[in-house]
């Protein structure tokens, strides 16, 4: 869980936040020290003394842990107390203390110690230290080169590739796999390359930006095969590299570099070094951004025809249409659209063009054809085409079509864009409204025991048919369903809800064992209390205490109901 330092209150549960603040105000922070750049360690006094570790990078708390036994959430009150300690000056917290905080002897932080030492170490000693540690520690050597390699007179793609390869090799270890914990080193050691690329970009040294970006792009793509990228670090470097190449392509770069970037895009696409990833098509799209004449456009257009895979091919055809509109005549464009109208992205684009020009009949044709084409394999798209038919019916005030299409979309409300229920209510004759709803309920209600249909439930709620909603709940009883409908039924059926809760909680406690389950059961007991079921709750608690005396965690949780 990454937490913005300046907005940490918005990312932490209110109860934990209050407890952490109380701990801070009580002076529970016994010691607080910066153990390395951006890493902090605190001793927080609680039931025992607990050690909190925080790592802050770019004003984000990227790591946090505490050795206390708390396991009910991602963050405990001891961690929160330490965060308040860090932010105490910014939040003016010392002014809110009831008693002045104890003055502790300040520990000199690691960064302060390093600054003091750098003032005293002479130049030759520092050089010897760096040289010796680069020989002894490969990771130190990699980080040094990543940070200062840009100062070298040797600038080439191979120069940067070799450094990135060394970083990845050092992280991989003997088994050749870069684990989750090793990715932290890869992140720290590679980040300076991006920082240097940004500096080069600002100084308009675009050739160096090209070297760094293409090196990272290629080596990190390879690394995806032997690294745990569950946190997205490799994806971050790839995305950043593509961004740098894209920004460079839009700059007024020398013709030689522009040609080099275009040739790189063509070569990378032809050799398929990024095939299987989004940036395979992205790299040819980048090449298209550099195109300035029809001959270069033809190179891109030819390559787009070689794209494999249904999803990739759809995107390639869409981009091809964009280039055709720019470099070819309307006849060629129209022929391409006609040949590839089965591509839903092109169909949608054509519908949008037709809508802008008020060609409603064309929209109807395209949408109906899309429904016939996609109804078996792509039902999600069918609903989009129905939405367009509904939009045109509303503009033409064709009530029969409005009811027809809105009814379909109400029943098949996947990615719905409109309030289909209200549209129907506005267009169905009031005298026929309830029979119309009954017909829908009959059509969508399954003929088996489980009849908890979300649409039917919503109809009952819209129409305030609380007796039918209660019956539906009783036929599909679960604690989640009781809670979900409690807000609608509490006024008229609180007694029934208490009884339903009592039955399900009893079964729940009998079936499930463990503190998390006990906490859930107690949460539902508290809901019973809010409904006025104090007596029933007390009776259940007594029953649980007698039936399960060996479940210590359950007995503890019951005391807090």
N, C-alpha and C positions, 0 to 999 in steps of 0.2 A: 504494500500500500504506500504509494508516493504521496507526500503531503506538502502542499505549498506552505512555506514557513510563515508568510505574512497573512495567510488565510486559514491557518490550521484549525481555528474554532469551527469553521464550516464543514470540516471533514471528520469530526470526531463526535461520537454520541454525547448528547447533552449531559447525561448522568456522569459519564466518565470525565467529561470536561470539568464539571463542578467538583468532583472528587479530587482531580489533579490540581485544581486551583487551591482547594482547601489544604492539600498537602504542601503546596508551595508556600502558602501564607503561614502555615504552622512551622515553617523552617525545616521541612523534611530533607531538603537538599544538604547533605553533610559534606559533600566534596564535589567539585566540578572542575574538569580539566580537559584541555584540548590535547589529545594524545598524538595527533598528526594533522596535516592540513585538512580541515573540514570534518574531522572525526573527534567526537567528544565522548567522555565517559563521566557518569555521575553516580554517586552513592546516595540512594534515597532511603530514608528511614521509614519503615512501615511496621508490620508485624515482626519483620527482621530487617536487616540492612540488605537492600537489593541493588544490583549493578545495572545501570541503564547505559546502553550504547547507542549513539546517534551519529549518522553520517549525513552531512549537508553539502549539496552541490548545486550551484546556480540558484540558490535560494529555495531549493527543494529538499525536504527531508527524504532521502532516497533509501535509507535503511534505519530501522529502529528495532531494538529488542531489549528485553528485560528478563532477568533470571527468576522473576517471581512466578508462582504457579498459576497465575490468571490465564484462563483458556477460553473465555466466553466471547472473545472478539479480537480484532486485529491489533488493538492498542490498549494498554493498561493505564491506571492513574499515575503510576510512577513515571512512565514515559511522558505523560502530559505535564506532570510537575516539572520535569527537566526542560520541556519546551517552554513553559512559562518562565523558567529561570533564564533561558536564552533571550527571551523577548521582554524581560522585565523592564528594561529602560524604555523600549519603544511603546510599551503598554502602560507606562507609569504605574507599575504595580506596587512599588515600594510605598507610594502615597496611600494605598488602600490597606496596608497592614495595620492591624489593631495595635500591635507592639512593634517597635523598631526591630528590623531584622538583625540577627547577630552578625557582627563583622567577623568574617573568616579571613584567615591569612591567605592571601591570593597566591595560587600556584602559577608559576611562570609557564605560559603555554609553550608548546613545541615550536610554533611559528615565531614567537618572541625570542626563544633561545637561538633558533637558526639565524634570525636577523642579527642578533648580538655577535654570534660567532663569525658570520660573514664579514663583519666590520673589522675583525681582528686577524682573520686568516689572510696571509699574503697570496699574491697571484700565483706564484710558482707552486705553493702548497696545494692550492685549489686545483691546478692543472694536474698535478700528480695524483691527487685523490680521484678525480674523474677518470683519468687513464687507468688507474689500478682497478677501480670498480667496474669499468667497462670490460676489462679483461676477465674479472672474477664473476660478474653477474650479467648474464645475457639479457635479462629483463631490464636492468638498469641501462645497459647499452642501447637496447631498443627504444626505451623512453627518451634517452638523450638524443638519439638520432632523429626521432620523430619530432622532438621539440626544436632542435637547432639545425636539422639537415637542410632547411631552406636557405641557410647562410652559406652553404657550400657552393663553389663555382661549378660543380658538376650537377647539372639539372637535366634529367631525362625521365622518361616513363620507367625505364628499367631501374633507375636509381631508387625510385619510390616503391616499385613493385618488390624489389629485394628487401626493403625495410619492412613492408607489410607482411611479406612471407615469413620473415624472421620472427615477427611478433606472434603470428599465428602458430608457427612451429614451437615457439617457447611455451605458448599456452596449452598446446595439445599434449605435451608430455609423451611418455613412452608408448601409450596405447593409441596415439593418433587422434584421440577424441577431445574436444574442448567442452568441458562440462559447464554446468550453470555457474558454479562459483568461479571458474577460470575466466568467464566472460567479463568479469569486472576488470581484470587486467587488460584484456583486449580493448575494452571501452576506453580505459584511461590512457593506454599507450597509443591508440589510434586517433583519439580526439584531437591531438595537436596538428595532425595533417589537415583536418577540416579548418582549424583556426588559421593555419598558414595559407590555405586556399582562399579563405575570406580576405586575408591581408593582401594576397596577390591580386585578387579581384578588385579590391579598392584601389590598388596602385595600377590597375589596368595591365598587369602582366599576365595576360590570358593564356599564354603558352604554358606557364607553370600550373595554372588552374586546370588546364587540360591534362597535364601529366598526372597530377595528384588525383583528379576525379576518375580518370579512366583506370588508374592503378587500383584505387579502392574498389571501384565498381567490379572489376574482373576478379580480384582476389577475394573479396567478400562474397561474391556469388559462388565461387568454389567452396568457400568455408561453410556455406549452408549445408554442404553434404557431410561435414564432420564436426558440427558444433551445435550446442543446445541454444537455440535462439528464442526460447520461450518468452524472454523479456523484450525481444525486438531490437537488441543492440545492432545486430548485423543489418537488419532491415532499415534501421535509422541511418547507417553509413551509406547504404545503397541509395536510399531516397535522397540523402543530402548530396551525394555525388551527381545524381541525375539532375538535381536542382541547379548545381553549379554549371553543368554542361548546358542546361537549358538557358540559364542566364547569360552564359558566354555566347551562345548562338544568337541571342538577341542584341548583343553589343556590336558596336562598330569596330570589328576586329579586322586585322590585315587579311587580304585575300588568301594568302598562303595558309594561314591558320584556319580560315573558314573552309577552305578546300580540304585541309587535313581533318577537320572535324566531320565534314560530310563523308569523306572517304572512310573514316573510322566507323561511322554509323552503318554505311553500306557493308563494310567488311564484317563487322560484328554480327549483323543480321544474316549475311550469307553463310558465315561459319557456324551460326546458331549457338554461340557461346552463352547466350542468355535464354535459350529456348526452355519453355516450361515455366517461365516467370513473367510477370507483367511487363517488366522492362525490356523484354525481347521485342514486343511491338512498340514499346515506348521509345526504343533507340531509333527505329525507322521513322517514327513520328517526329523525333528530334531532327533526323536528316531532312524530313519534309519541311521543317521550319526554316532550314537554311536554303532551300531551293529558290532560285531566282530566275530560272528559265524553263522552257517546256522540255528541253532535252533531259535536264536533271529530274524533272517531274516524271518523265517516262521511266527513268531508272527506278524510282520509288514505286510507281504504279505497277511495274512488272514484278517487283519483289513482293508487293502486297498480295499478289495472286498466289504466292507460294505458302501463305500462312496455313498451318494445320490446326485442327481442333475447332469444334463448332463455335464455342464462345469467342475464341481468338479470331476466327474467320469473320464473324459478325462485326467485330470491332474494326477489322482490317477493311472490310467492305465499306463501312461507314466513313472511315478516313479516306478511302479511295474516292468516294463520292465527293468529299470535301475538295480534294485535289482536282477532280474532273471539273467541278464547277468553276475552279479558279483558272484552269489552263486549257480546257476543251470547249467545244461549241455545245449549244443546247441539245442538238440532236444526239450527240454521243452521251450526254448526261441522261437524257430521257430513256435511251436504249438501256443504259446501265441500270437505271431505276426499275424499268420494266422487267429486266432479267433477274433482278435480285430483290423484288418486292416481298418475297417470303422472309427476308431478313427483318425481324420485328423492329430493329432499330431504324432501318430505312423506312419501313411502313409508318412508324411513329413520326419520323421527321416529315414525311410527305403529308401526313394528316395535319401536323402543326402548320406547315406551309399553306395547306388548303384552308385551314381555319383562319389564318391571318388574312387571306384573300376572300373570305366568305364563300368558298366553294363547298357548300354543305352537302350537295349530292355526291361529290367526290369523296367526302369524309365517310358518308354512309356506305358507299361501295367498298372503300378500303377497310372499314371496320367490319362489315359483314363478311368479306372475304377472309379477313384475319381470324374471325370466329370459326369459320369452316376449316381453315387451315390448322389452327392451333388447339381446337377443342379436345383432342385426344391426348396430345403429348405436353401441351403447355397451357394448362387451365388458368394459371396466373395471368397470362397475357390476354386470355379471352375476357377476363374481367376488365382489363384496360380498354379493350375495344368496345365493350358494353358501356363503359363510362363515357366514351365519345358519342355513342348513339344517344345516351341519355342527355348529354350536354346539348346536342342538336335538337332533340325533342323538346327540351325546355325552352330553347331559343325560338322554336317554331310554335310553341304552346300546343303541341300535339298531345292531348291528354291520354289517349289510349296508349301511345308509345311511351309516354312518361311513366305510366303505371306499369307497363310491361317491363321496361328496362330497370326501373327503380325496384320493382318487386324482385327481379332476378338478383340485383346487387345487394338488396337487403338480406336475402337468403344466402348469397355467396359473397359475404362482406370481407373479402381478402384485399388488404391494402385499399380500403375504402377511402374515397376522397370527398364524399358528400354525406349529408345527413339524410340517408335514404328513407328513414322512417318518417321524418317530417315532410319530405317531398311527397311521399304517398299520402300522408294525412291531409296535405294541402290540395291533393288532386282527386282523391276518392270521395264520392258523394257521402256526406255525413250519415245518411240513413243506411248506407251500405258498409260503413267503416268496420263495425264489429264483426259482421259476417265475413268481411274480407280478411280480417285478422284471424278469425277462427279457421279459415281455409289454409292460411299460412301455417298456423300451429299444427294443423292436421298433417300437412305435407312434410314438415320438418321433424316431427316427433317420431323417434324410432319405435318400433313395435316390440322392443325387448324391455327388460326390467329397468335398465339404467336410462332414465329419461331426463337427465339434467342438461337440457339444451340451452346454451347461452342466449340464443335469439329469443326463444320462448320466455326465458327469464326476463329479458329486457322488455318484452311486450307486457308482461305482467306488471313490471315496474312502471313503465310509461303510462299504463292505463290504471295504475293503483289497484290492481286486482290482488289484494293481499291474501285473501283466503286461498286463491289458487297458487300463489307463491309459496304459502305455508305447506300446502299439500305436496307441491313439487319438492320442497325441501325434505319433508318426511319420507318421500319415496326414494330420495337420493341422499341419505343421511351421512354426513361426515362433519368433523369439527370445523374444517375449513369452510364448508358450505354454510354451516350455522353462522359462523362469524361474518361471512360475506353478506348474508341477508339480514343480519341482526338490525342494521340501521333502518331497514324498511319495516320490519315486523315488531320491533320493540314496543311501540306505542300500544298496539292492539293485542299482541300475543306474547307478552313477556313471560307469563306463566308457562306456556308451551315451550318457549325457548329454554327456560331454566330446566325443564324436564328433559328436553333433548340434549342439552349440554351434559346433564348429570349422567344420562345413559352412556353417551359416547366417551366421556372422561373416564368413567369406570372401566369400560372396555379398553381404553387407551393405556391406562396405568397397568392393567392386567397383562397387556400384550407386550409393552415396550419397557426396557430396563436401561438406565443410564441417566446421568444428570441432565443432559440436554433435553431428553424426553420429559423428565420430571419438571423442568422449567417450563416447557410448553404446556403441560397439564395444569400447572399452577397459574399460568397466564389465562387459561380458559376459566379456571376457578374464579379468578378476579373479575372476568367478564360476567360470570353468573352473579357476583356480588353487585355489580353495577346495574344489573337488571332487577335487583331487589331480592336475590336469592341467598341472603345471609344464612338463614337457617339450613337450607339444603347444602350450602358449602361447608358449614360446620359439621353437619352429619357425615358428609363425604370424607372430610379430614379425619374424623374419628374412625371411620371404617378403614381408611388406608393405614392409619397408625396401628390398628389391631391386626389387619391382614398382612402387613409388610413391615414388621418390626426390625427385620434384618437389613432393610434398605435405608442405610444411614443418610445417603444423599437425598432421598425422597423426604425423609423426616425433616431434614434441614430446610429444604425448599418449602415445605408445608408451613413452617413457622413464619414465613415471610408473606403468606397470602393475605 
